[in-house]
Amino acid sequence: MASKALAELDAQVRRDLALISYPELRWLKPTTGPAGEKVLDVLIVGGGQGGQALSFKLKLERIDNHLVIDRGPAGGEGPWRTFGRMKTLRTWKTVTGPDLGIPSLTYQSWFEAQHGAQAFARLNKIARESWSEYLHWLRRILALPIEVGTELLGIEAHGDLLRARVRDAVGERSILARHIVLAHGIEASGQWTMPAFVERLPSGVRAHAADTIDFAALAGRRVGVLGAGASAFDNAATALEAGAEVHLFCRRPELQRVQPYKWLSFPAFFRHFRDLDDATRWKFMNHVLSLREALPVETWDRVTSHASFHLHTGAPWLDARSDGAGAMVTTPAGEHRFDFLICGTGFDVDLGLRPELAAVAPHVRTWRDAYVPPAGQRNARLECYPYLGPDFELQERTPGAAPWLARIRLFNFGSTLSFGPSGSSINGMKFAVPRLVEGLTRDLFRGEVGRLWEGLTAYDTPEFPIRLARDR
């Protein structure tokens, strides 16, 4: 019955898309590079939920000459089956975004087609693996052009085009495109971070929460976790469930229990935050990004139900050293020995840390270049965020030095200071994706206006025959 209901939903999706297909005219003319190479209108780097939604919206806008690439294998896009260790999504089960407002494409429609409306009513939150399966259903039913196993190595100007150097199973090659959208992961505007004294330890005794970790090997071991955000608790829970004794350390005297993202999850904030002045945007996001993302009650219960869990607040790590088999961690209260350390310490946004953006980052305008906050609001970490234009485009640090930057758009966590939760947020996707794609279509339209004028003036298809109807 479930397979029949899902087939019926597939048919409903095809009908819904057909009903909104007007106008269907393919208005862009394929172009070639200097040596006759194929040129994409848009290259999207990243095949997770953001890249998929962008691809879908481009198809709706009749921009079919685009490609999505992802370095992961099929099924490995996004965090859902890699370093995402939560049991469920942290958002409401009715969350929408990748569907772009089409009811038959929502997670609820997909879930109910397989399990029924009563099962959805009983559902608390969306299981992480279920969300991954839903995204792959979207990819199939929408026939999105996604190429997996292809990693971005670099971007550079190539005349009036952009050239992306990529590597796949065959080797390295170049892709020419008019525009590029960077949507390749939460950390793709910088890097995951951990204290330098932890990073200096042997790799066999420490990891970041986003690393691949053999949790089964931690059974019966003492594990130290640094950080009090949701990802730190997710990793602590996974280690506990594997049979480890876990000590979680938080530098603050109290855990962050308020989730500011819940407050700002309303349409006007998602849609219009970018339209605010710099001082207001800085004030809002400086407050939000200075707070840890509070974990949901399900995560708290998942961790604290274990007798082998120990919480240490007001206990920052001051140093760590190897003792040959594990690590000794120094805190204000003394030393602790652990067999393994996990740092849930987040990431820093800095395009200069990304090797694939080595030719791009030196030219990018950051918030440090664009805005000086008042006393009491300085934040060195936020100053490194790129200062994006109104359509998510990178901007030049020195006017005229790299005009090609405007054809690169950033759709990941690096866009947060300029746009609020957007490229990294399911909640904001239904507002952010149309805005970004509208910018792309505007630029493509302007670039084609000469050819379109020629097409208009040469258009000579008559609407009716010369003979009178009564004579036919």
GIKA-V601602 format. One record per residue. N is the residue number from 0. RES is the residue in one small letter. PSI is psi in whole degrees, -180 to 180 (* if undefined). Layout:
N_RES_PSI, N_RES_PSI
This chain:
0_m_-38, 1_a_-42, 2_s_-35, 3_k_-43, 4_a_-37, 5_l_-37, 6_a_-38, 7_e_-37, 8_l_-41, 9_d_-43, 10_a_-39, 11_q_-39, 12_v_-47, 13_r_-39, 14_r_-44, 15_d_-42, 16_l_-36, 17_a_-36, 18_l_-25, 19_i_19, 20_s_-17, 21_y_140, 22_p_146, 23_e_-1, 24_l_128, 25_r_104, 26_w_-11, 27_l_136, 28_k_130, 29_p_141, 30_t_166, 31_t_160, 32_g_-176, 33_p_-32, 34_a_20, 35_g_11, 36_e_154, 37_k_142, 38_v_124, 39_l_148, 40_d_-40, 41_v_133, 42_l_125, 43_i_124, 44_v_113, 45_g_117, 46_g_22, 47_g_-161, 48_q_-37, 49_g_-47, 50_g_-39, 51_q_-46, 52_a_-39, 53_l_-43, 54_s_-44, 55_f_-46, 56_k_-38, 57_l_-40, 58_k_-40, 59_l_-29, 60_e_9, 61_r_33, 62_i_81, 63_d_-22, 64_n_65, 65_h_164, 66_l_143, 67_v_129, 68_i_148, 69_d_136, 70_r_-22, 71_g_165, 72_p_167, 73_a_127, 74_g_-11, 75_g_10, 76_e_142, 77_g_-178, 78_p_-4, 79_w_-29, 80_r_16, 81_t_-98, 82_f_-1, 83_g_110, 84_r_15, 85_m_155, 86_k_-39, 87_t_166, 88_l_158, 89_r_-1, 90_t_173, 91_w_152, 92_k_-18, 93_t_11, 94_v_140, 95_t_166, 96_g_-72, 97_p_-18, 98_d_-18, 99_l_38, 100_g_8, 101_i_111, 102_p_-40, 103_s_-13, 104_l_2, 105_t_159, 106_y_-40, 107_q_-43, 108_s_-44, 109_w_-44, 110_f_-47, 111_e_-30, 112_a_-25, 113_q_-31, 114_h_-10, 115_g_159, 116_a_-35, 117_q_-37, 118_a_-38, 119_f_-38, 120_a_-34, 121_r_-19, 122_l_134, 123_n_-67, 124_k_165, 125_i_126, 126_a_141, 127_r_-47, 128_e_-34, 129_s_-40, 130_w_-39, 131_s_-43, 132_e_-39, 133_y_-44, 134_l_-36, 135_h_-31, 136_w_-44, 137_l_-45, 138_r_-42, 139_r_-51, 140_i_-27, 141_l_-5, 142_a_54, 143_l_140, 144_p_82, 145_i_128, 146_e_113, 147_v_168, 148_g_24, 149_t_117, 150_e_136, 151_l_130, 152_l_-29, 153_g_161, 154_i_138, 155_e_160, 156_a_145, 157_h_80, 158_g_-126, 159_d_7, 160_l_179, 161_l_141, 162_r_123, 163_a_126, 164_r_127, 165_v_163, 166_r_131, 167_d_-165, 168_a_-25, 169_v_-35, 170_g_-160, 171_e_147, 172_r_172, 173_s_147, 174_i_126, 175_l_138, 176_a_152, 177_r_-40, 178_h_151, 179_i_136, 180_v_125, 181_l_106, 182_a_36, 183_h_56, 184_g_157, 185_i_-31, 186_e_5, 187_a_2, 188_s_12, 189_g_-130, 190_q_154, 191_w_144, 192_t_153, 193_m_159, 194_p_142, 195_a_-36, 196_f_-22, 197_v_-41, 198_e_-28, 199_r_-15, 200_l_159, 201_p_141, 202_s_-20, 203_g_-9, 204_v_6, 205_r_157, 206_a_158, 207_h_156, 208_a_-20, 209_a_-2, 210_d_163, 211_t_125, 212_i_133, 213_d_87, 214_f_-31, 215_a_-32, 216_a_-9, 217_l_-1, 218_a_129, 219_g_5, 220_r_162, 221_r_123, 222_v_131, 223_g_130, 224_v_129, 225_l_126, 226_g_151, 227_a_17, 228_g_-180, 229_a_-41, 230_s_-36, 231_a_-44, 232_f_-36, 233_d_-42, 234_n_-37, 235_a_-42, 236_a_-42, 237_t_-39, 238_a_-41, 239_l_-44, 240_e_-20, 241_a_-6, 242_g_16, 243_a_159, 244_e_125, 245_v_132, 246_h_120, 247_l_131, 248_f_134, 249_c_130, 250_r_-26, 251_r_151, 252_p_-24, 253_e_149, 254_l_149, 255_q_116, 256_r_-4, 257_v_134, 258_q_98, 259_p_-26, 260_y_-26, 261_k_-37, 262_w_-42, 263_l_4, 264_s_70, 265_f_155, 266_p_-44, 267_a_-37, 268_f_-49, 269_f_-40, 270_r_-36, 271_h_2, 272_f_-40, 273_r_-24, 274_d_-6, 275_l_161, 276_d_164, 277_d_-43, 278_a_-40, 279_t_-42, 280_r_-44, 281_w_-45, 282_k_-46, 283_f_-53, 284_m_-26, 285_n_-40, 286_h_-49, 287_v_-45, 288_l_-9, 289_s_-9, 290_l_146, 291_r_148, 292_e_115, 293_a_142, 294_l_149, 295_p_162, 296_v_-32, 297_e_-38, 298_t_-41, 299_w_-47, 300_d_-37, 301_r_-38, 302_v_-50, 303_t_-3, 304_s_-11, 305_h_130, 306_a_-21, 307_s_14, 308_f_136, 309_h_127, 310_l_132, 311_h_104, 312_t_159, 313_g_34, 314_a_73, 315_p_155, 316_w_125, 317_l_-28, 318_d_166, 319_a_144, 320_r_153, 321_s_141, 322_d_19, 323_g_-44, 324_a_-25, 325_g_-145, 326_a_143, 327_m_122, 328_v_131, 329_t_128, 330_t_170, 331_p_-23, 332_a_-1, 333_g_-166, 334_e_149, 335_h_140, 336_r_136, 337_f_152, 338_d_-25, 339_f_145, 340_l_140, 341_i_127, 342_c_111, 343_g_59, 344_t_18, 345_g_-151, 346_f_160, 347_d_137, 348_v_118, 349_d_106, 350_l_-25, 351_g_-13, 352_l_-7, 353_r_115, 354_p_-32, 355_e_-11, 356_l_23, 357_a_-34, 358_a_-9, 359_v_-50, 360_a_-41, 361_p_-21, 362_h_-6, 363_v_132, 364_r_131, 365_t_174, 366_w_-27, 367_r_-36, 368_d_-26, 369_a_-25, 370_y_137, 371_v_110, 372_p_157, 373_p_166, 374_a_138, 375_g_-11, 376_q_10, 377_r_143, 378_n_102, 379_a_-33, 380_r_-42, 381_l_-26, 382_e_-22, 383_c_-11, 384_y_141, 385_p_142, 386_y_100, 387_l_153, 388_g_-178, 389_p_-14, 390_d_31, 391_f_10, 392_e_146, 393_l_150, 394_q_156, 395_e_139, 396_r_-42, 397_t_112, 398_p_130, 399_g_-11, 400_a_-32, 401_a_66, 402_p_-20, 403_w_-15, 404_l_-30, 405_a_-13, 406_r_10, 407_i_125, 408_r_145, 409_l_122, 410_f_67, 411_n_-160, 412_f_-23, 413_g_-15, 414_s_-1, 415_t_-42, 416_l_-34, 417_s_-34, 418_f_-2, 419_g_-173, 420_p_119, 421_s_-83, 422_g_-21, 423_s_12, 424_s_127, 425_i_-42, 426_n_-42, 427_g_-3, 428_m_-41, 429_k_-17, 430_f_-38, 431_a_-41, 432_v_-49, 433_p_-36, 434_r_-46, 435_l_-46, 436_v_-33, 437_e_-39, 438_g_-41, 439_l_-47, 440_t_-36, 441_r_-47, 442_d_-41, 443_l_-40, 444_f_-46, 445_r_-38, 446_g_-22, 447_e_-1, 448_v_-33, 449_g_-48, 450_r_-38, 451_l_-36, 452_w_-42, 453_e_-40, 454_g_-41, 455_l_-48, 456_t_-22, 457_a_-8, 458_y_122, 459_d_30, 460_t_114, 461_p_150, 462_e_-21, 463_f_155, 464_p_163, 465_i_-26, 466_r_144, 467_l_148, 468_a_-36, 469_r_-13, 470_d_-2, 471_r_*
